[in-house]
Amino acid sequence: MSKVVVLTGAGGVLCSTLALALAKEGHKIAVLDLRKEAADKVATEINTAGGLAIGVAANVLEKESLMAAKAIVNKELGVCDILVNGAGGNHPLGTTSNPYLLESDLANVTEGFKTFFDLDVNGIQFTFNLNFIGTLLPTQVFATDMVGRKGCSVLNISSMNAFTPLTKIPAYSGAKAAVSNFTQWLAVHFSKVGIRVNALAPGFFLTDQNRSLLTESDGSLTQRGQQIIDQTPMGRYGEAEDLVGTTLWLCGEGAAFVTGVVVPIDGGFSAYSGV
């Protein structure tokens, strides 16, 4: 049965792949992204392949922008059945330079070097807003279409570091932990009106945001990139297509009794003790 699926952050590598996969299932796709040209590019790819999609500009941190996007979606495609909250990311001002604090770090005056004590509250706030508020506001706007209707659901994007925080990125880890907690809370809150709420927790996937941190210009791994692979039992980074199967399951009728779960898709990273 064809449904209207709204995806935020869908101009990016991961959610554009999910948009294409959901379109192949016969669903009508609203590709939302802060960058209208990125949204249009994905929508064009879907339409060229025989699907039905529209690109819509939307800022997940501005309710008015989301309301305007919803009006377009409702007019062009109909009421929203499924919302995928894919917008998110990190900020360098909320990231430490080293994984551990050493006393000598306090005397390091290298430009750009940051210890925990140098973390910028604005960078931390940006990260929390983008990941948590950027999940809450689209849900407030689009889930109004779902109340009391069958087969509706919200799919959030958490992270495996919501289970165990990664070094150097306290803001991002904390923000994704908030997304996981919110997923559980919202699943309970929406349980009486027929809306399921679940989340994906991807492990390490190469994206435009992290590629320079994990790989060198020649494609070889950075030290941190190699450390990640060494801690991933399956021995590779995830590919966007690795998220598709779980997405189709959680958004489909086969998961009609599944709500409030956060599913790790991480090649075993979160299960591995390191020995």
Steps between C-alpha positions, in 0.01 A plus 500: 500500500644835394569745780631855525849498650672817617876488556702785649869539419423294192751677278780321684660165423310283747148639483506544123563125479206437732282730289588306184432166671162612634408635157575158347240358739242723329480774761467869420808680627548851635873573500564774757836668537636837606654519152220509243735402217607185688137406564408557135792285382378199702138557395604514135688172535191336648269639232738399221492144635121496479416603855316803634688757706524871567791702638413747774719748685465478877695609805443245776580762763225739390139397554372755250723352230373152581138615493557650155659173386206303638255715304688417179512128583130486585406682180728304267501151655239481776516449876819365653500130596866450585759749625873423490694749711834487320640848561793506740874547538787617715689829544879538538457750786346220707791261435823455697833466322611195698308201638655539848595805707868523591645759735727619218194581290423793727817672378437428132452831318478354148230680302182294491610260775210432734479320832174437685545840664511671159177356363278776365148512638369625165641198318352269762164676484499480120563125513226438755255717311570342161466143627236526772294809418544408133321175582237644734376786279440298179314243711282771652415627153455183293365256761182706520408330170540157658281516811225240494604350164630148439849412379670823603842525658799717581855377442777693673873480431702445817854359507693213652682758712172561680568164670868566581641849434791535262810690602541863388132566416306550826239729347410266214497192722280673755265635234451158343440349843224759536353387166492138619334600827250719315420210266399285797307781665312587183418136428319481832339841459363419152402141576129575544461690171646239265843651434806278538837661575834325450859589417802382308838515674759495220860420579775643281389595150712718273314823429589847377525611865750244626692385192796736563526380862503130417684482166803666344488669160632181338219294654710337771382508860596764753613382844148548635356329195722196553411491869133484404551215254705311761205530740242393242474118486373507141812693402354776282304821502127484446355583160181699462323193360564323832229720656233414245381162628440619857334817374254311280423264787439772760292707258301202374202300616727215610603715797144586604570395861849654517538837668756667724802307371840636400669259259883505473629456144870505569674183386526383861681812632273541802523129585882480495695541825833549325642161598 
